Amino acid sequence: MLRMATAPPIARDRLIGLAKVSGNLVRSMELQQRIPPQMEEARVEAELSQIGRIILRLADKDIFPWLEEGGTPKEAEVHRAATIVADRLCGAVADPIIRNAQERRQLATLKEWLTRRGYSFVKAGEGLKYDAMRPGSFAFRVNVLVKLAGGTRKVSIPMDVAVMPRRAKSGELPLMLEAKSAGDFTNTNKRRKEEATKMAQLRSNFGKRVHYVLFLCGYFDSGYLGYEAAEGIDWVWEHRIDDLAQLGL
């Protein structure tokens, strides 16, 4: 709740970094509602004080005007502040739940559209390789193995959907789709870098063969779309799902 009292609300990892405290302490308090049992009392008190100082420094003065003015807050001011912080907290908890539900609906929409066009659904799992999919098939939750810069380490990039076009030639990569939804414009600019990083990693491994597309629903403004376009990433809006046909599907 304290993280919702700052301007803007501060992310958990950012609070840990700014306060220079144990991540285990913050996560235990937030997720398990307890102090880590093995942590020494003196250290707990010291780190809680550090967290308190950061929260006070970043506190939203429009919500807590008495922090600057001094004096005792009025009952109406306390009620107003509590309502705003509670609303922020509800939003922080609800947003990922809503986003996950939206993603499930988007994938169901894609499955229905592809099935209607004669594509066969393949369950992702052992034995399914993104570069060995049959033409006319698609799968969800497919991992694409890439080498990081320097070529010394490999990582798996998760893709929401991989579709091998019916007219795909031998050696062709599947079309990779990522379902994205946003209930407002607030967090989209933070998330756009994730897609750009994925695209850069895919290109460094597969070159121009990569076709990575976003399947969008909700609030994505021109700033977000322009950033993705500059990275060579295309998109299709959910309400215009038939535009997928223009990608060779």
ZAMARGU-4260 file (C-alpha; in steps of 0.2 Angstrom, whole numbers, plus 5000, padded with zeros to 4 digits):
<rodrens>
0) 5000/5000/5000 | 5014/5012/5004 | 5021/5010/4986 | 5004/5017/4980 | 5007/5033/4991
5) 5021/5040/4980 | 5021/5051/4964 | 5020/5041/4953 | 5017/5024/4962 | 5034/5015/4963
10) 5037/4998/4957 | 5043/4985/4970 | 5060/4982/4962 | 5063/5001/4960 | 5059/5003/4979
15) 5071/4989/4983 | 5084/4998/4973 | 5082/5015/4979 | 5081/5010/4997 | 5096/4998/4995
20) 5087/4985/5005 | 5085/4966/5004 | 5073/4961/4990 | 5068/4946/5002 | 5062/4958/5015
25) 5050/4968/5003 | 5044/4953/4994 | 5040/4944/5011 | 5031/4958/5018 | 5020/4961/5002
30) 5017/4943/4997 | 5017/4934/5013 | 5013/4948/5025 | 5028/4943/5036 | 5045/4948/5041
35) 5058/4935/5035 | 5060/4924/5050 | 5079/4922/5048 | 5082/4941/5047 | 5091/4949/5062
40) 5080/4962/5071 | 5093/4976/5070 | 5094/4974/5051 | 5075/4973/5049 | 5073/4990/5059
45) 5087/4998/5049 | 5080/4993/5032 | 5062/4997/5037 | 5069/5015/5041 | 5077/5016/5024
50) 5061/5011/5016 | 5051/5024/5026 | 5063/5038/5021 | 5061/5034/5003 | 5042/5033/5004
55) 5042/5050/5013 | 5054/5058/5000 | 5043/5052/4986 | 5026/5054/4994 | 5013/5062/4983
60) 5011/5079/4991 | 4994/5082/4982 | 4987/5067/4991 | 4996/5071/5008 | 4997/5090/5008
65) 5000/5090/5027 | 5017/5083/5024 | 5023/5099/5017 | 5012/5111/5027 | 5014/5103/5044
70) 5001/5101/5057 | 4987/5088/5059 | 4977/5082/5044 | 4958/5085/5044 | 4947/5070/5044
75) 4941/5074/5026 | 4959/5075/5020 | 4963/5058/5028 | 4948/5050/5020 | 4952/5057/5003
80) 4970/5051/5004 | 4965/5034/5010 | 4952/5033/4995 | 4965/5038/4982 | 4978/5026/4989
85) 4965/5011/4990 | 4960/5015/4972 | 4978/5014/4966 | 4980/4998/4975 | 4965/4990/4968
90) 4970/4995/4950 | 4988/4988/4953 | 4980/4971/4958 | 4967/4971/4945 | 4977/4976/4930
95) 4987/4960/4928 | 4971/4949/4931 | 4962/4959/4918 | 4977/4958/4906 | 4978/4940/4908
100) 4960/4937/4904 | 4961/4948/4889 | 4975/4938/4883 | 4966/4922/4885 | 4951/4930/4875
105) 4963/4936/4861 | 4971/4919/4859 | 4954/4911/4858 | 4949/4923/4845 | 4965/4919/4835
110) 4962/4901/4837 | 4944/4902/4830 | 4950/4913/4815 | 4964/4902/4810 | 4953/4886/4812
115) 4940/4893/4801 | 4954/4896/4788 | 4959/4878/4788 | 4974/4879/4800 | 4976/4865/4812
120) 4980/4868/4830 | 4996/4859/4838 | 4998/4858/4857 | 5015/4865/4861 | 5026/4854/4871
125) 5040/4841/4869 | 5044/4837/4851 | 5036/4854/4844 | 5050/4864/4836 | 5046/4881/4829
130) 5057/4879/4814 | 5050/4862/4810 | 5031/4866/4810 | 5021/4859/4796 | 5013/4872/4784
135) 4995/4876/4789 | 4998/4873/4807 | 4999/4884/4823 | 5003/4883/4841 | 5002/4893/4857
140) 5016/4896/4869 | 5031/4892/4858 | 5049/4895/4863 | 5061/4901/4851 | 5079/4898/4855
145) 5091/4912/4851 | 5110/4916/4855 | 5113/4932/4865 | 5126/4945/4859 | 5143/4937/4859
150) 5136/4919/4855 | 5141/4912/4872 | 5124/4910/4879 | 5107/4904/4873 | 5090/4909/4879
155) 5072/4905/4875 | 5060/4919/4869 | 5042/4914/4872 | 5030/4918/4858 | 5011/4918/4861
160) 5007/4911/4844 | 5017/4903/4830 | 5009/4901/4813 | 5016/4892/4798 | 5008/4898/4783
165) 5000/4885/4771 | 5011/4891/4757 | 5027/4891/4768 | 5043/4885/4759 | 5056/4874/4766
170) 5067/4883/4779 | 5054/4897/4782 | 5051/4903/4800 | 5033/4903/4806 | 5024/4920/4808
175) 5026/4925/4827 | 5012/4934/4835 | 5011/4942/4852 | 4994/4946/4860 | 4995/4963/4869
180) 4981/4973/4877 | 4980/4989/4887 | 4966/4997/4897 | 4974/5014/4896 | 4989/5023/4889
185) 4999/5023/4905 | 5010/5008/4904 | 5011/5005/4885 | 5027/5015/4883 | 5036/5005/4897
190) 5031/4989/4888 | 5036/4994/4871 | 5054/4991/4874 | 5051/4973/4878 | 5045/4970/4860
195) 5059/4980/4853 | 5072/4969/4863 | 5063/4953/4857 | 5064/4959/4839 | 5082/4964/4840
200) 5087/4947/4847 | 5077/4938/4834 | 5085/4948/4820 | 5102/4945/4826 | 5099/4926/4825
205) 5088/4925/4809 | 5090/4941/4800 | 5076/4946/4788 | 5067/4929/4789 | 5059/4935/4805
210) 5041/4940/4804 | 5036/4946/4822 | 5018/4954/4823 | 5009/4962/4838 | 4990/4957/4840
215) 4983/4973/4849 | 4968/4977/4859 | 4964/4993/4868 | 4974/5009/4871 | 4990/5010/4860
220) 4994/5028/4855 | 5004/5034/4840 | 5020/5036/4852 | 5019/5017/4855 | 5015/5012/4837
225) 5028/5024/4830 | 5041/5016/4842 | 5037/4999/4836 | 5036/5003/4818 | 5054/5011/4819
230) 5060/4994/4826 | 5052/4985/4811 | 5038/4978/4821 | 5021/4977/4812 | 5004/4975/4821
235) 4986/4970/4818 | 4971/4976/4828 | 4959/4963/4836 | 4944/4972/4829 | 4952/4970/4812
240) 4958/4952/4813 | 4954/4949/4795 | 4970/4960/4791 | 4980/4944/4796 | 4976/4938/4779
245) 4987/4951/4772 | 5002/4943/4781 | 5000/4927/4770 | 4988/4917/4782
</rodrens>
